[in-house]
Amino acid sequence: MAVMVSLSRTQLLRLSSLQAPNVPNSRKVDICRLSVGKSRSRGGILRSSTLVAESRISGIARASSEQWGEGAMATATAGEVAAGVIVGAGRVGQAFEKMGGGRDIVVRRGETVPEDSAGPIFVCTRNDVLGTIVDATPASRRGDLVFIQNGMLEPWLESKGLGDATQVLVYFAVAKLGDPPLDGKTDTNPEGLTAATGKWAKATAARLHSAGLSCKVLDAEEFKKPMLEKLIWICAFMLVGARHPGATVGVVEKEHRKEVEDLINELAGAAEAEKQLKFDAGIVDRLCAYARSVAHFPTAVKEFEWRNGWFYEISRRALESGKSDPCPLHTAWLKEIGVVKS
């Protein structure tokens, strides 16, 4: 006996992803026929239930119809990885997808997040397309966005009404497409530095733990200091490296230690004053230890608005109000490499 069933676009995308993971979503939903074939024993007892999908792109795919129970693909019990949506198919996006065991929906450039999807929405893209990603996400789902980008996101998130969004402080690296992520554990923090906060923080930690990566779950207040430390790290090491063309993060830490120490301390002081907090002792040692763990990373000042631009704005406001520049080294070196005008 064949029984016709109606599946949502989200369910079609998940089913077709099993057979054609690299095909755009716009083609995955080109399903010709869906039916449930049921075979019964002589006594009329249901023996099996198989969902069959015939698609122009993937031929025939079979999966247990029990998978399509309401919410089954987006709800995880304790110890499981919650299925969700992954925006972006680059190095980090693919790594997140592998952690999900193929149960996630992957949204690529130009596609929208399905309104009937569920679970966390991991945004694995560059900062400069975040506005487009939010616009491509239904309003009812924007509270499920999980941002894993580097930099100071706080002002931008607040401007979008997403001040409580889940954020992940990433201290792992994916060298190239398909490679497993490497945890950025250091000699000062062997327990790991990656952290998450917000609605989907626990689900994010469970996903990362499934791949052997560390991830702490912090509340919003606890998250502030490590987030600022990571911002200081990327701003300081990238800027000092840019002053010495070709220098990697490891070269900066080893050969230009005094420069990067001075800049870290300067930026830390400005961040403490701006956010009314106090960093734990040993910030220079912690950030230099992380640099040693990713010594091969190249250096360049990028995504200025989201990184060094936050500190430069603090300097600009101070100077305009007649005060001294709280980040004179930072300002001078940005001018030296031509990122800002002299």
HELIX and SHEET records of a PDB file:
HELIX    1   1 ARG A    9  GLN A   19  1                                  11    
HELIX    2   2 ASN A   25  LYS A   28  1                                   4    
HELIX    3   3 SER A   65  TRP A   68  5                                   4    
HELIX    4   4 ARG A   91  MET A   99  1                                   9    
HELIX    5   5 ASN A  127  VAL A  129  5                                   3    
HELIX    6   6 LEU A  130  ASP A  135  1                                   6    
HELIX    7   7 ALA A  139  ASP A  144  5                                   6    
HELIX    8   8 GLU A  154  SER A  159  1                                   6    
HELIX    9   9 ALA A  201  SER A  210  1                                  10    
HELIX   10  10 ALA A  220  ARG A  243  1                                  24    
HELIX   11  11 VAL A  249  GLU A  255  1                                   7    
HELIX   12  12 ARG A  257  LYS A  275  1                                  19    
HELIX   13  13 ILE A  283  SER A  293  1                                  11    
HELIX   14  14 PHE A  304  TRP A  306  5                                   3    
HELIX   15  15 ASN A  308  GLU A  320  1                                  13    
HELIX   16  16 PRO A  328  GLU A  336  1                                   9    
SHEET    1   A 4 ALA A   2  MET A   4  0                                        
SHEET    2   A 4 ILE A  31  ARG A  40 -1                                        
SHEET    3   A 4 LEU A  46  SER A  55 -1                                        
SHEET    4   A 4 GLY A  59  SER A  64 -1                                        
SHEET    1   B 7 ILE A 105  VAL A 107  0                                        
SHEET    2   B 7 VAL A  85  VAL A  87  1                                        
SHEET    3   B 7 ILE A 121  VAL A 123  1                                        
SHEET    4   B 7 LEU A 145  PHE A 147  1                                        
SHEET    5   B 7 THR A 166  LEU A 169  1                                        
SHEET    6   B 7 ALA A 195  THR A 197 -1                                        
SHEET    7   B 7 LYS A 216  VAL A 217  1                                        
SHEET    1   C 2 PHE A 172  ALA A 173  0                                        
SHEET    2   C 2 LEU A 182  ASP A 183 -1                                        
END                                                                             
